[in-house]
Amino acid sequence: MRRSLFQNILRLLPAETSHRVRMTLMGLLGKIPSGRWWLKLGLAPSRKLNLEREVFGVHFRNPIGIAAGFDPNGDRLNELAASGFGFVEIGSVVPRPQPGTPRPRLRRLRKMQSLVDNSGYPSRGLEYILDNVRRRTKHTRELVIGCNIGKLTATHPDDISKEYLRVFRNMYQYVDFFVINAACNTASKQYVPRTREELLALVEPLFEFRRGQLDYCPILLKISPDLSREEIDTVVDILIETPLDGIEAVAGSFDMDPTHGGAITGAMLTDRAIEIVRYVAERSEHNYPIIGSGGVMTEEDVVRMMEAGASLVALNTGIRENGMRLLKRAANRIATPRETNEDNTK
Ligand SMILES: Cc1cc2nc3c(=O)[nH]c(=O)nc-3n(C[C@H](O)[C@H](O)[C@H](O)COP(=O)(O)O)c2cc1C
């Protein structure tokens, strides 16, 4: 993996600090007049590449985006748009601010190119995030924004679906799609609904609310890599039988964590994530959109994810550990050349 000098310096810092430094620098660049232009020049895929696609009725300028937990509060939407990403999944959005787990809560397993995430969804909460998405500027016009809804650490299991509905209703008119997190990693406590009843309890109130709206906003379910074959079959049955629009596979893995300190993300997850994407795609006869997430560390992983059946690919640890240029390299691998005007007139 080719890493820039900047990325190698970032990797000398603890995992959470290095991410903060990146996001702070990006924010500073976004504030100076030519900063966004520099981000675009250095990081965004060439306009000459044909990367556009329509997925669940939404137009994406390219299929590579940012997974939840990277810009949880939607603070860097302008800068991520300038950097050329096709979409950003903000969140997990929770109804109230919460601090997350005390630090250190993100460990780097350097040799394995993986992280152990026990961050516990630190969030500034719904009101703050709403403010950020409401103030979307013209710079984010081409950026698709997804809202990942997750659970507050303190919420009692009986109240989770009410909590999800509250965030969904408030965010509905401001985002382009929703991801319902069915693999929450809140302060060492997993919340992974696995049965048909548990999963339907989460999504049915959302379908009900959407039925009463003029605009249609797609709803996807994000699943855990720790589900058994039978549990994945249940998810696919729900996908086929209900108005669910797609699946995001996968979140971090608790089962793979040798330290039992959180959820594994990064290279240790790659093969499992691709295997699940392929299984869901085949079982649903390639009829439903899948966002591939989990261990996408290189441009080859992006290609493998898409060959397995992902329509979109969401990055997190790959960018944290290998840098933002991953987008450009992956775009060069998956693009088809754009037809010239001359070709169009033939
Ligand atoms: C620090 C960190 C925070 C995360 N926070 C969230 C979150 O709030 N909600 C969520 O659904 N997933 C969250 N994730 C999981 C990622 O969105 C992604 O599904 C997972 O990391 C696997 O992809 P990766 O291997 O490319 O990182 C987080 C991951 C990391 C590393």
PDBQT file of the ligand as one rigid body, heavy atoms in Angstrom, charges set to zero:
ROOT
HETATM    1  C1  LIG A 401     -14.065   4.979  15.139  1.00  0.00    +0.000 C 
HETATM    2  C2  LIG A 401     -15.235   4.343  14.485  1.00  0.00    +0.000 A 
HETATM    3  C3  LIG A 401     -16.497   4.809  14.772  1.00  0.00    +0.000 A 
HETATM    4  C4  LIG A 401     -17.613   4.222  14.172  1.00  0.00    +0.000 A 
HETATM    5  N1  LIG A 401     -18.842   4.706  14.441  1.00  0.00    +0.000 NA
HETATM    6  C5  LIG A 401     -19.921   4.159  13.844  1.00  0.00    +0.000 A 
HETATM    7  C6  LIG A 401     -21.214   4.677  14.072  1.00  0.00    +0.000 A 
HETATM    8  O1  LIG A 401     -21.391   5.655  14.803  1.00  0.00    +0.000 OA
HETATM    9  N2  LIG A 401     -22.263   4.055  13.476  1.00  0.00    +0.000 N 
HETATM   10  C7  LIG A 401     -22.093   2.980  12.641  1.00  0.00    +0.000 A 
HETATM   11  O2  LIG A 401     -23.075   2.455  12.103  1.00  0.00    +0.000 OA
HETATM   12  N3  LIG A 401     -20.876   2.483  12.386  1.00  0.00    +0.000 NA
HETATM   13  C8  LIG A 401     -19.795   3.053  12.960  1.00  0.00    +0.000 A 
HETATM   14  N4  LIG A 401     -18.562   2.555  12.693  1.00  0.00    +0.000 N 
HETATM   15  C9  LIG A 401     -18.443   1.387  11.800  1.00  0.00    +0.000 C 
HETATM   16  C10 LIG A 401     -18.134   1.819  10.367  1.00  0.00    +0.000 C 
HETATM   17  O3  LIG A 401     -19.148   2.599   9.806  1.00  0.00    +0.000 OA
HETATM   18  C11 LIG A 401     -17.910   0.598   9.463  1.00  0.00    +0.000 C 
HETATM   19  O4  LIG A 401     -19.114  -0.092   9.284  1.00  0.00    +0.000 OA
HETATM   20  C12 LIG A 401     -16.881  -0.346  10.063  1.00  0.00    +0.000 C 
HETATM   21  O5  LIG A 401     -15.813   0.399  10.561  1.00  0.00    +0.000 OA
HETATM   22  C13 LIG A 401     -16.361  -1.316   9.034  1.00  0.00    +0.000 C 
HETATM   23  O6  LIG A 401     -15.768  -0.652   7.954  1.00  0.00    +0.000 OA
HETATM   24  P1  LIG A 401     -14.181  -0.371   7.869  1.00  0.00    +0.000 P 
HETATM   25  O7  LIG A 401     -13.496  -1.665   8.122  1.00  0.00    +0.000 OA
HETATM   26  O8  LIG A 401     -13.992   0.168   6.495  1.00  0.00    +0.000 OA
HETATM   27  O9  LIG A 401     -13.889   0.638   8.914  1.00  0.00    +0.000 OA
HETATM   28  C14 LIG A 401     -17.430   3.134  13.278  1.00  0.00    +0.000 A 
HETATM   29  C15 LIG A 401     -16.148   2.669  12.995  1.00  0.00    +0.000 A 
HETATM   30  C16 LIG A 401     -15.046   3.273  13.576  1.00  0.00    +0.000 A 
HETATM   31  C17 LIG A 401     -13.678   2.757  13.246  1.00  0.00    +0.000 C 
ENDROOT
TORSDOF 0
